[in-house]
Amino acid sequence: MQRGSDRLSVHRDDEMKHELQGLLRSGHPTRSEEWHDPEPTAEDDPEVAYGPVTPSRGPTSLETVRFELARILTRGTFPASPRELTRALRRGNAPDALVEQVERLPHSARYGTVQELAEALTEAG
């Protein structure tokens, strides 16, 4: 049954799903040509306009830190110790202030999710 409100044909819809399949599975752009990738965040974006994201910044610091960590770390990173997380953050080119905060966490601790890590960072900061 064809609906009159469809903006795209069935073939174009399937083509678009196929184009996004790599991105959805891997969690990062999979195109071989860099100009196809979306632009990174700009320096004048609100979250970066006042310097790098750190655990002690602003009233919504938990959400900000969690977002920044989730942007860099993958699900496969967890569970992990602060030492493993520090290496992963450095590989992901995280801001130095964020890496330093993770380095200050107790070495015996293990974090199972980004949420647990963000909470530990905001409590420690």
N, C-alpha and C positions, 0 to 999 in steps of 0.2 A: 504494500500500500504506500503510495507516494503522498507526502504531505506538501502542501503549497508553500510552507514557510521555510523550507530548506534553502539555505544560501549556496550550498555547495553540492555538486553532484556526488553520487555514491563513490565514483571512481576517484575523484579529487579528495574526498574524505579518507579513503583508504590510503591514498598516496601520502597525505599529511601524517597519518598514523605511522606509516612506515618511516618517514623522515624523522619523527620524534622518538622512535623506538630505542635507538642507541643512547640518547640523552636520558630517557626515563629509566633504562636499565643500569647505566653506569653512574648517573648522578653528576656527570660533568660533560661538557661539549665533546663530541666525537668527530667533528668535521676535520678533514685534512687541510682545508684552506682556512687560514685564520680570519679572513674577512667575513666569513659566514657566522662566526661566533658573536654573541651579544657583547656589547661594550661593558667593561668593568665599571664599577661605581666611580663617580667623579669626585674630585676633591671638594667640591662645594655641596655635596650631598649632606643632609643634616647630621647623620651619624658620624661623619668624619670631619666635619667642618671645625670642630673644636679640639682636634688632635686624635691620637689613637684611642681605641676603646680600652679602658682599664676597669678593673673590678670596682673601684670606688667612685666612678663617675655618675652623677645624676641620680634622681629619684627612681628611675627605672633601670638601675644598673644591672639587676639580675637578668632582665630580658635582653638588655644590650649585650652583656657578656655571653649569655646563652646563644644569641644569634651569631655573634662573632665566632664562637667556638664551633657551632654547627656548620658555619660556612667553611671552616678549614678542616675539621675532623670528620671522618666517616664512621659509619656504624661498626665497621671492621676494626676500628682503633680500640674499641672497648671490649671487655674490661681492661684497664691499664693503670699502671703506677704513674706517679708524677714524672719520673725519668722517661718513661715511654711516651707520655703525652708531650713532654718538652721536645723530644726528637721529632714527633709528628707535627707539632706546631712550627718548628724551624723548617721542616721540609715544605710546609704549606705557606711559608713566608708570612707568618703571623707577626703582628706588631711586637716589638721588643718588650714593651711594658706588660703585655699579656703573658709572654713567655716567662718573664722574670717572676710574675705572680705565681705561675704554675710551679716554677723551680722552688719557691719558698714553702710549698705545701709539704706536710710530713711525708718522708720517704717510704714509710711503711703502709701508707694509705693506698687503697685501690678504688677506682671509680668505674661504675658500670654503665653510666649514661652521661650525656652532655649536661643534663639537668643536675645530677649529683655534683659534677665538677663545677658548674656555674655557682651552685649554692655554696660549695666550699670556698670558692674564690671570693664571693661577695661577703661571706662571714669573716674570712681571714683579712680582707681589705679594709 
